[in-house]
Amino acid sequence: MNEAITQIAAKLIQAQELRQPCAPVRELLPGGTVEDAYAVQEINTVRAVSAGRRLVGRKIGLTSLAVQRQLGVGQPDYGMLFDDMAVLDGWEVPRERLIEPKVEAEIAFVLGRDLTEERITVADALRAVEFALPAIEIVDSRIADWKIGIFDTIADNASSGLYVLGASPKKLDGLDLRCCGMAMERAGELVSVGAGAACLGDPLSAVLWLARTMARAGRPLQAGDTILSGALGPMVGVKGGEVFEARISGIGSVRAAFSKELH
């Protein structure tokens, strides 16, 4: 493994452990490619699994076409979800795990079947999804002041932090995911709105992209995996003591409660 790639991975781990963000890493990538950035992410994925963390799913980022254009990319990115990233609905979010968190509301999917083939169809993805849940993803960055580009966020596990799933699983029968409206409130104040169509036109399209991509990457999706399919509306910054509630029509609601002191 390239020494520069290994050093970048270590830099990001240190930033997380010390909760002291580092400078952007994009200029340090030896080839300056997406593949380099994912190589950094893979080193830290292997490290996490070796340390006993359990891989339980994936998150999809950059599902907004506007954000893709802003970063000069033509597709989403992905990151890993581990068992210790899950926070129960409405429980206090552990502040010692975060640096500069933000929240976004999403539809999560839980798989009932493996998706191991690259050449799958929408029908395959539909059959594989066991149920959907409302979710709040708590994104975070090991890069100082969120001054990130596409290579930074990929290397940094797609700017992952924690996540909260609602407790109201819904079958996809009769759901038009594109038309699922989302409203997220902070202390009763509306702070983000959107709909399923904001996620690659349809959240299921994001699942299909992820399944194909993970099969090519050699980490195919398995039954039981959770997929955070991408933001349905704008990301919102977090201050200590705030409580967010997201409601997604046809799916349900979910709450993320932050302790008064984030640092």
C-alpha positions as a Markdown table, in Angstrom:
| # | Residue | x | y | z |
|---|---|---|---|---|
| 1 | Met | 0.0 | 0.0 | 0.0 |
| 2 | Asn | 1.3 | 3.5 | -0.9 |
| 3 | Glu | 2.8 | 5.2 | 2.2 |
| 4 | Ala | 1.0 | 8.4 | 1.5 |
| 5 | Ile | -2.4 | 6.7 | 1.5 |
| 6 | Thr | -1.5 | 5.0 | 4.8 |
| 7 | Gln | -0.4 | 8.3 | 6.3 |
| 8 | Ile | -3.7 | 10.1 | 5.2 |
| 9 | Ala | -5.7 | 7.3 | 6.8 |
| 10 | Ala | -3.8 | 7.7 | 10.1 |
| 11 | Lys | -4.3 | 11.5 | 10.0 |
| 12 | Leu | -8.0 | 11.1 | 9.8 |
| 13 | Ile | -8.1 | 8.5 | 12.6 |
| 14 | Gln | -6.1 | 10.8 | 14.8 |
| 15 | Ala | -8.4 | 13.7 | 14.1 |
| 16 | Gln | -11.4 | 11.6 | 15.1 |
| 17 | Glu | -9.7 | 10.2 | 18.3 |
| 18 | Leu | -8.5 | 13.6 | 19.5 |
| 19 | Arg | -11.6 | 15.4 | 18.1 |
| 20 | Gln | -9.2 | 17.9 | 16.5 |
| 21 | Pro | -10.0 | 18.3 | 12.8 |
| 22 | Cys | -7.2 | 18.4 | 10.3 |
| 23 | Ala | -6.5 | 20.3 | 7.1 |
| 24 | Pro | -8.0 | 19.0 | 3.9 |
| 25 | Val | -6.2 | 15.8 | 2.6 |
| 26 | Arg | -7.0 | 16.1 | -1.1 |
| 27 | Glu | -3.6 | 17.6 | -2.0 |
| 28 | Leu | -1.9 | 14.7 | -0.2 |
| 29 | Leu | -3.4 | 12.0 | -2.4 |
| 30 | Pro | -0.5 | 10.7 | -4.6 |
| 31 | Gly | -2.6 | 10.2 | -7.7 |
| 32 | Gly | -5.3 | 12.8 | -7.0 |
| 33 | Thr | -8.0 | 10.3 | -7.9 |
| 34 | Val | -11.3 | 9.0 | -6.5 |
| 35 | Glu | -9.7 | 5.6 | -6.3 |
| 36 | Asp | -7.0 | 7.0 | -4.0 |
| 37 | Ala | -9.6 | 8.5 | -1.8 |
| 38 | Tyr | -11.5 | 5.2 | -1.5 |
| 39 | Ala | -8.2 | 3.5 | -0.8 |
| 40 | Val | -7.9 | 5.7 | 2.3 |
| 41 | Gln | -11.4 | 4.9 | 3.3 |
| 42 | Glu | -10.7 | 1.1 | 2.9 |
| 43 | Ile | -7.7 | 1.2 | 5.1 |
| 44 | Asn | -9.7 | 2.7 | 7.9 |
| 45 | Thr | -12.6 | 0.3 | 7.2 |
| 46 | Val | -10.2 | -2.7 | 7.6 |
| 47 | Arg | -8.8 | -1.1 | 10.8 |
| 48 | Ala | -12.3 | -0.7 | 12.3 |
| 49 | Val | -13.3 | -4.3 | 11.6 |
| 50 | Ser | -10.0 | -5.6 | 13.0 |
| 51 | Ala | -10.7 | -3.6 | 16.1 |
| 52 | Gly | -14.0 | -5.4 | 16.6 |
| 53 | Arg | -16.4 | -2.9 | 15.1 |
| 54 | Arg | -19.2 | -4.6 | 13.1 |
| 55 | Leu | -20.0 | -3.5 | 9.6 |
| 56 | Val | -23.8 | -3.1 | 9.4 |
| 57 | Gly | -24.5 | -1.2 | 6.3 |
| 58 | Arg | -23.6 | 1.8 | 4.1 |
| 59 | Lys | -24.5 | 5.4 | 3.7 |
| 60 | Ile | -24.9 | 7.2 | 0.3 |
| 61 | Gly | -23.7 | 10.8 | 0.0 |
| 62 | Leu | -23.9 | 13.4 | -2.7 |
| 63 | Thr | -27.3 | 12.3 | -3.9 |
| 64 | Ser | -28.3 | 15.9 | -4.7 |
| 65 | Leu | -27.6 | 16.8 | -8.3 |
| 66 | Ala | -27.0 | 20.4 | -7.3 |
| 67 | Val | -24.3 | 19.3 | -4.8 |
| 68 | Gln | -22.7 | 17.0 | -7.4 |
| 69 | Arg | -22.4 | 19.9 | -9.8 |
| 70 | Gln | -21.0 | 22.0 | -7.1 |
| 71 | Leu | -18.2 | 19.5 | -6.4 |
| 72 | Gly | -17.7 | 18.6 | -10.1 |
| 73 | Val | -18.7 | 15.0 | -9.9 |
| 74 | Gly | -21.3 | 12.9 | -11.8 |
| 75 | Gln | -22.2 | 10.3 | -9.2 |
| 76 | Pro | -22.8 | 9.8 | -5.4 |
| 77 | Asp | -20.3 | 8.5 | -3.0 |
| 78 | Tyr | -20.5 | 5.9 | -0.2 |
| 79 | Gly | -19.3 | 5.3 | 3.3 |
| 80 | Met | -19.5 | 2.5 | 5.9 |
| 81 | Leu | -21.9 | 2.1 | 8.7 |
| 82 | Phe | -20.7 | 0.4 | 11.9 |
| 83 | Asp | -22.8 | -1.0 | 14.8 |
| 84 | Asp | -21.5 | 1.7 | 17.2 |
| 85 | Met | -22.7 | 4.5 | 14.9 |
| 86 | Ala | -26.4 | 3.8 | 15.6 |
| 87 | Val | -28.2 | 5.9 | 18.2 |
| 88 | Leu | -31.7 | 4.9 | 19.4 |
| 89 | Asp | -34.6 | 7.1 | 18.4 |
| 90 | Gly | -34.9 | 10.1 | 20.8 |
| 91 | Trp | -31.9 | 9.0 | 23.0 |
| 92 | Glu | -29.2 | 11.5 | 23.7 |
| 93 | Val | -26.6 | 11.7 | 21.0 |
| 94 | Pro | -23.1 | 11.1 | 22.6 |
| 95 | Arg | -21.2 | 14.4 | 22.2 |
| 96 | Glu | -17.8 | 12.8 | 22.7 |
| 97 | Arg | -18.1 | 11.1 | 19.3 |
| 98 | Leu | -18.6 | 14.3 | 17.3 |
| 99 | Ile | -16.6 | 17.3 | 16.1 |
| 100 | Glu | -18.9 | 19.6 | 14.1 |
| 101 | Pro | -22.1 | 17.7 | 13.5 |
| 102 | Lys | -24.9 | 18.5 | 11.0 |
| 103 | Val | -28.1 | 16.6 | 10.5 |
| 104 | Glu | -30.1 | 15.6 | 7.4 |
| 105 | Ala | -33.3 | 13.5 | 7.0 |
| 106 | Glu | -33.3 | 10.4 | 4.9 |
| 107 | Ile | -35.1 | 7.2 | 4.1 |
| 108 | Ala | -33.3 | 4.2 | 5.4 |
| 109 | Phe | -33.7 | 0.7 | 3.9 |
| 110 | Val | -33.0 | -2.6 | 5.5 |
| 111 | Leu | -32.3 | -5.5 | 3.2 |
| 112 | Gly | -33.9 | -8.9 | 3.5 |
| 113 | Arg | -31.7 | -10.5 | 0.7 |
| 114 | Asp | -28.2 | -10.3 | -0.4 |
| 115 | Leu | -27.3 | -8.0 | -3.4 |
| 116 | Thr | -24.1 | -9.5 | -4.6 |
| 117 | Glu | -24.3 | -9.1 | -8.4 |
| 118 | Glu | -23.2 | -6.0 | -10.3 |
| 119 | Arg | -25.8 | -6.5 | -13.0 |
| 120 | Ile | -28.9 | -6.1 | -10.9 |
| 121 | Thr | -32.1 | -4.3 | -11.9 |
| 122 | Val | -34.6 | -2.1 | -10.0 |
| 123 | Ala | -36.8 | -5.2 | -9.6 |
| 124 | Asp | -33.9 | -7.0 | -7.9 |
| 125 | Ala | -33.5 | -4.1 | -5.5 |
| 126 | Leu | -37.2 | -3.9 | -4.8 |
| 127 | Arg | -37.3 | -7.6 | -3.9 |
| 128 | Ala | -34.2 | -7.3 | -1.7 |
| 129 | Val | -35.6 | -4.4 | 0.5 |
| 130 | Glu | -37.4 | -5.8 | 3.5 |
| 131 | Phe | -38.6 | -2.5 | 4.9 |
| 132 | Ala | -38.0 | 1.2 | 5.0 |
| 133 | Leu | -37.5 | 3.5 | 8.0 |
| 134 | Pro | -37.3 | 7.2 | 8.7 |
| 135 | Ala | -33.7 | 8.3 | 9.5 |
| 136 | Ile | -31.7 | 11.2 | 10.7 |
| 137 | Glu | -28.1 | 11.0 | 9.6 |
| 138 | Ile | -25.7 | 12.9 | 11.8 |
| 139 | Val | -22.9 | 13.8 | 9.4 |
| 140 | Asp | -19.5 | 15.0 | 10.7 |
| 141 | Ser | -16.2 | 15.9 | 9.2 |
| 142 | Arg | -12.6 | 15.3 | 10.4 |
| 143 | Ile | -11.7 | 18.1 | 8.0 |
| 144 | Ala | -11.5 | 21.5 | 9.7 |
| 145 | Asp | -14.5 | 23.9 | 9.1 |
| 146 | Trp | -16.0 | 21.5 | 6.6 |
| 147 | Lys | -13.7 | 22.8 | 3.9 |
| 148 | Ile | -14.1 | 19.6 | 1.9 |
| 149 | Gly | -13.9 | 18.6 | -1.7 |
| 150 | Ile | -15.0 | 15.3 | -3.2 |
| 151 | Phe | -11.7 | 13.5 | -2.3 |
| 152 | Asp | -11.8 | 14.8 | 1.3 |
| 153 | Thr | -15.3 | 13.5 | 1.9 |
| 154 | Ile | -14.7 | 10.1 | 0.3 |
| 155 | Ala | -11.4 | 9.5 | 2.2 |
| 156 | Asp | -13.2 | 10.6 | 5.4 |
| 157 | Asn | -15.8 | 7.8 | 5.1 |
| 158 | Ala | -18.2 | 10.0 | 3.2 |
| 159 | Ser | -18.2 | 12.5 | 6.2 |
| 160 | Ser | -20.1 | 10.0 | 8.3 |
| 161 | Gly | -20.8 | 10.5 | 12.0 |
| 162 | Leu | -23.7 | 8.7 | 13.7 |
| 163 | Tyr | -27.3 | 7.9 | 12.6 |
| 164 | Val | -30.8 | 7.5 | 14.2 |
| 165 | Leu | -33.4 | 5.2 | 12.8 |
| 166 | Gly | -37.1 | 5.5 | 13.5 |
| 167 | Ala | -39.0 | 2.5 | 15.0 |
| 168 | Ser | -41.8 | 2.3 | 12.4 |
| 169 | Pro | -40.7 | -0.2 | 9.7 |
| 170 | Lys | -42.8 | 0.1 | 6.5 |
| 171 | Lys | -43.1 | -2.3 | 3.6 |
| 172 | Leu | -42.6 | -0.7 | 0.2 |
| 173 | Asp | -46.0 | -1.9 | -1.1 |
| 174 | Gly | -48.1 | 1.1 | -2.2 |
| 175 | Leu | -45.3 | 3.6 | -1.4 |
| 176 | Asp | -44.3 | 6.1 | -4.1 |
| 177 | Leu | -40.9 | 6.9 | -2.7 |
| 178 | Arg | -40.4 | 9.9 | -5.0 |
| 179 | Cys | -43.4 | 11.6 | -3.6 |
| 180 | Cys | -42.6 | 11.0 | 0.1 |
| 181 | Gly | -42.5 | 14.5 | 1.6 |
| 182 | Met | -40.1 | 15.4 | 4.4 |
| 183 | Ala | -40.2 | 18.1 | 7.0 |
| 184 | Met | -37.6 | 18.4 | 9.8 |
| 185 | Glu | -38.2 | 20.6 | 12.8 |
| 186 | Arg | -35.9 | 22.0 | 15.5 |
| 187 | Ala | -37.9 | 22.8 | 18.6 |
| 188 | Gly | -41.0 | 23.2 | 16.5 |
| 189 | Glu | -39.3 | 25.4 | 13.9 |
| 190 | Leu | -39.2 | 24.1 | 10.4 |
| 191 | Val | -35.6 | 23.9 | 9.3 |
| 192 | Ser | -35.5 | 21.6 | 6.3 |
| 193 | Val | -38.1 | 20.3 | 3.7 |
| 194 | Gly | -37.8 | 18.1 | 0.8 |
| 195 | Ala | -39.1 | 14.9 | -0.9 |
| 196 | Gly | -37.9 | 11.5 | -2.1 |
| 197 | Ala | -37.3 | 12.9 | -5.6 |
| 198 | Ala | -34.4 | 15.0 | -4.2 |
| 199 | Cys | -32.5 | 11.7 | -3.7 |
| 200 | Leu | -31.3 | 10.9 | -7.3 |
| 201 | Gly | -34.9 | 11.3 | -8.5 |
| 202 | Asp | -35.9 | 8.3 | -6.4 |
| 203 | Pro | -34.3 | 6.8 | -3.3 |
| 204 | Leu | -34.5 | 3.3 | -4.8 |
| 205 | Ser | -32.2 | 4.6 | -7.6 |
| 206 | Ala | -29.6 | 5.3 | -4.9 |
| 207 | Val | -30.0 | 1.8 | -3.6 |
| 208 | Leu | -29.5 | 0.4 | -7.1 |
| 209 | Trp | -26.4 | 2.5 | -7.6 |
| 210 | Leu | -24.9 | 1.5 | -4.2 |
| 211 | Ala | -25.6 | -2.2 | -4.8 |
| 212 | Arg | -23.8 | -2.2 | -8.2 |
| 213 | Thr | -20.9 | -0.1 | -6.8 |
| 214 | Met | -20.4 | -2.3 | -3.7 |
| 215 | Ala | -20.4 | -5.5 | -5.9 |
| 216 | Arg | -17.6 | -3.9 | -8.0 |
| 217 | Ala | -15.7 | -2.9 | -4.9 |
| 218 | Gly | -15.7 | -6.4 | -3.5 |
| 219 | Arg | -17.9 | -5.4 | -0.5 |
| 220 | Pro | -21.4 | -6.5 | -1.7 |
| 221 | Leu | -24.5 | -5.7 | 0.3 |
| 222 | Gln | -25.8 | -8.5 | 2.5 |
| 223 | Ala | -29.2 | -9.4 | 4.1 |
| 224 | Gly | -29.6 | -7.3 | 7.2 |
| 225 | Asp | -27.6 | -4.4 | 6.0 |
| 226 | Thr | -29.0 | -0.9 | 6.6 |
| 227 | Ile | -28.7 | 1.7 | 3.8 |
| 228 | Leu | -29.0 | 5.4 | 4.4 |
| 229 | Ser | -30.1 | 6.4 | 0.9 |
| 230 | Gly | -29.3 | 10.2 | 1.0 |
| 231 | Ala | -30.6 | 13.5 | 2.1 |
| 232 | Leu | -34.2 | 14.5 | 1.2 |
| 233 | Gly | -33.5 | 18.2 | 2.0 |
| 234 | Pro | -30.9 | 20.7 | 3.1 |
| 235 | Met | -28.4 | 19.8 | 5.8 |
| 236 | Val | -28.7 | 21.7 | 9.0 |
| 237 | Gly | -26.0 | 22.6 | 11.6 |
| 238 | Val | -26.3 | 21.5 | 15.2 |
| 239 | Lys | -25.9 | 23.3 | 18.5 |
| 240 | Gly | -25.8 | 21.7 | 22.0 |
| 241 | Gly | -29.2 | 21.0 | 23.5 |
| 242 | Glu | -31.1 | 21.0 | 20.3 |
| 243 | Val | -33.7 | 18.3 | 19.4 |
| 244 | Phe | -34.6 | 17.6 | 15.8 |
| 245 | Glu | -37.6 | 15.7 | 14.6 |
| 246 | Ala | -38.0 | 14.5 | 11.0 |
| 247 | Arg | -41.4 | 13.4 | 9.5 |
| 248 | Ile | -41.5 | 11.6 | 6.2 |
| 249 | Ser | -44.9 | 11.0 | 4.7 |
| 250 | Gly | -45.8 | 7.3 | 4.5 |
| 251 | Ile | -42.6 | 6.3 | 6.4 |
| 252 | Gly | -42.9 | 7.8 | 9.9 |
| 253 | Ser | -41.0 | 10.1 | 12.2 |
| 254 | Val | -37.6 | 10.0 | 14.0 |
| 255 | Arg | -35.9 | 12.2 | 16.7 |
| 256 | Ala | -32.3 | 13.1 | 17.4 |
| 257 | Ala | -31.6 | 14.8 | 20.8 |
| 258 | Phe | -28.2 | 16.4 | 21.4 |
| 259 | Ser | -26.7 | 17.0 | 24.8 |
| 260 | Lys | -26.3 | 20.6 | 25.9 |
| 261 | Glu | -22.5 | 20.5 | 25.4 |
| 262 | Leu | -21.2 | 19.3 | 22.1 |
| 263 | His | -17.6 | 19.9 | 23.0 |
